[in-house]
């Protein structure tokens, strides 16, 4: 993921702590994204707790301008599944 972000001239930040969990932030310039007017920002979500994952997906999908295209339990599942459903493709 980090190498892919760098190929898009962006970067990936990962922060973890025992009490707060893990936060992943991907920053990519707009020229690497679908910038058609009205095109939603497509998101792939990775969360091991199913109830949390489903709630976050519902929240994202209920927010104008965003679409959660996939949700995965593990990074391994996401890496296998993202190839089939690219978050930045239209």
N, C-alpha and C positions, 0 to 999 in steps of 0.2 A: 504494500500500500504506500509506503513511504517513497519507494522508487517511482511508482506511478504518479504520485503527487509532484515529485521533482520533474518528471517528464512534462508535466502540465505547467511547469514554472510556478509551482506552489509548494506548500510544505504541510507536514502532518505533525501535530503535537499530541503527545500522550502523557497524561498525568494520573497517577494512582496513589491512593492512600488507603490505609486499612479501614478507616472509619467512613470515608466518603466514596469509596469505589473508584472506578476508572472513568475519566473523561477523555474523549478523543475529539480533536478539532482538526478539520481539514480546511485549508485555505487555498483557493485556486483563483487565478485571475479570471475575470468574466469572459475573456476571449476563448477560454477553454470550455465554456458552458454554452448551453442552448439559450441564446439571448433573444429569441423571437418574442415579440410583445405577447404577454399573457402566458408564456410557457412556464409551467410550474418548476420549482426546484425539486429534483427527484432525489430521494433519500433511501439509503439502505441502512437498516437499524440492526445492531447486534446487541442482544441483551439475554442473559441466561435465565432470568426469571420470566416465565411465560406470561403471567398476569401483568407484570410491568411492561414487557415487550408489547403486548396487545393494547394496553392503555396508551403507551407512547405512540404506537402506530395510529390509533384512533385520534389522538390529539393532533398529530402531524397532518393526517388526512382531513381533519376538520378545520385546518388553518389555511386560509386563502393564500395561494401562491406556493404551496408545498404539497408534495405527494410522496408518501412512503411506498416505494415500489416493492420492497421485500423486507422481511424480518427474519433474523436468524438467531439461533441459540448460542452458537459458538463462532469464533473467527474461522475455524476450519470449514464449517458449513457455509459461511459467507463467501469465502474464497472460491469454493466450488460452485456456489450458486450465482455469484455476481457475474461470472462470465456469460451466463444465460440472460441476465436482466440488468444491463448496464445502467447505473443511476444517471449518467450524463447523456444517454442517448434519448432521442425522441421516439 
